[in-house]
Amino acid sequence: MNRPPYYDGANLGGFFRMRAYPMHRFNDRSVIYTTAEYRYTLDWNPIKDISWLRFLQMDWWQLVAFAEGGRVASEYNLSELFSDWKADAGLGIRAMMASGVVRLDFAASEEGVGVWAMFNQPF
């Protein structure tokens, strides 16, 4: 096959796109990707009243549900890109701490499960 290197082509898989798959699981010349994410900010903040945890400066918690779908192909051809579509879905927890978002995402697909702990929102 005449694919580009994983660091130079269109990628799916990892902590930003297709979170149930390993980093760069899908790689080729073109990509189509879609996602939907619902974030619900909780009123309850369990850390604000614990004096020894105030250094975390946690402003809020979020519960997150998401679903993703996508496909890579050797050329930008819609009939090829929409065949053999890959999908995943998952749940996450986000917290705003010291002016930065910390997140923990759990995602599942037909190939397995992915767990990612990261800083910042995925988009």
Secondary structure as GFF3:
##gff-version 3
##sequence-region A 1 123
A	DSSP	beta_strand	10	12	.	.	.	ID=ss1
A	DSSP	beta_strand	26	28	.	.	.	ID=ss2
A	DSSP	beta_strand	30	42	.	.	.	ID=ss3
A	DSSP	three_ten_helix	51	56	.	.	.	ID=ss4
A	DSSP	beta_strand	58	73	.	.	.	ID=ss5
A	DSSP	alpha_helix	78	81	.	.	.	ID=ss6
A	DSSP	beta_strand	86	97	.	.	.	ID=ss7
A	DSSP	beta_strand	100	109	.	.	.	ID=ss8
A	DSSP	beta_strand	112	119	.	.	.	ID=ss9
###
